[in-house]
Amino acid sequence: MAKTVEGLYYSESHEWVKVDGNVAIVGITDFAQHAMGDLSYVDMPEVDDEVEAGEEFGAVESVKAASDLFAPVSGTVVEVNEELEDAPELLNEDAFANWIMKVEMSDPAELEKLMDAAAYEAMCANE
C-alpha cells in the first residue's frame, strides 16, 4: 500500500502540496512513483515560469512510461529541485521528502479544490 502524509493536499493527478506561507511545495505521491517504477528523468519548469492549476508543468519518465505533471495550484515558480536533474530516483526513494517545484500561489483558495490524505487514499483504492 502506498503511503500518504497527513496535512498535505493531494490532486487527482497524483501531485501533493505542502503549504509554507504563500508558497506551495509540489511533488508527486508515493502512489505515483510506485505506478511509474524506476524514474529516469524529471522535466521541470524554469524559475519565474507561470503555472496554472490543472495545467501541465512538466513530466516524469521511467523505463515503463512517461507521465505529465499537472500543477495543483496557480502561481509563479520560485524554485525547482535541481537535485532531481541528476538523481530522479530520489522520488522513488522518498516521494514526500523530495519536492519538484515551489510555487508562489496567486490564488490560495485553489487549495480547497484539492483532497486531504483520506480522500486521496480512497481515490487510489479505486484505481
N, C-alpha and C positions, 0 to 999 in steps of 0.2 A: 504493500500500500504506500503510495506516495505521501510524503508529509506536507503539512501546511503549517503556517506560523500564524498564531493568533495576533490580532491587532494590525494586520496588513489588509489592504484592499486587493481584490482579485478581479480580473476581467475574464469574459467568456473565451477570449483568445489566449488564455494561459499566461498573462503577464501579472506580476504583483507590483504593488505600490506601497512604499513606506513614506509617510509624510514627515517632513522635517521643516517646520515653519511653513513657508510658501513653496518649498521645493518638494517635488515628487521624485523619489528614488525608485527607478523602474528596473525590474529584472524579469526572468522567466521562472516559472514554477518548477518544482521538483517533478510534478506530473509531466510537464512538457519535456524536460530533459530526459526523463525515462522513456517517453514515447519516441524521442528522436534518436536515442542511442548516443554513441561517442561523437561529440561535436568536433568539427574540424575547422569551422570558420564562423565568425560573428561579424556581420555587416552592421556598422553603427552609423548614426548621423554625425554631422560635424557640430562642434560648439557654435552656438548662435543660430543654428537651424530652428525654424518654427515647426512644431509638430501639432497635429490636430487629433483630438480624441477620436478613436475609431479608424484613423488613417495609418497606413503603413509607415514605419520609420526605419526599418532595417530588416535583417533576416538572420537566421541561424541555419547552418548547414552541417549535415552529418553524412556518413557513408550511405545511410539509408535514404535520406530525403533533405529537401530544403524547406524551410518554413518561414513565412513572413512574420515579422513582429509588428504589432499594432499598438499605437500609443493609447494608454488608458486615460490620459488627460491631455489637454491642450496647453501649449506654452512654448517657451524658448529653452533649447538645450543649453545648459550651463556647464556640463561636464560629461565626458564619456569615460568609460573604464578602459583605459589603454592597455591594461594588463591582458585583456581578452584578445588583443590583436595577435599576441604571441602565444597565448595559452587559453584557447577557447574551452579546453577541457576543465577549466576551473568551474564552469557552470555545471558540469557533470559531478564534480567533487562536492560542491555545496551550492545549489541553485539560489539559496536565500542569502548566503554571505557574499555572493559575487553579483553585484548590480551591473546593469548595462549602460544606463544613462541617468542623468539628473536633469529635471525639467523645472524651471521657474514657472509655476502654474499661472495661466491667465484667467482661469475660472475654477477655483477650488470646489465650487458646487458640483462640478462633474464627478467628484468622488462619490457622491450619493448614488450614482448610477452603477457603481461597482459593487461586488459581492464581498461579504465577510468570509472568514475561513469556513464556517459551517455550510454556507450556501455553495461555496466553491467545491467543497468536498462532495456535497450532494450531486452537483452537476457532473463531476468527474466519475462518480459511481455509475452514472448512466451512460458514459461514453464507451 
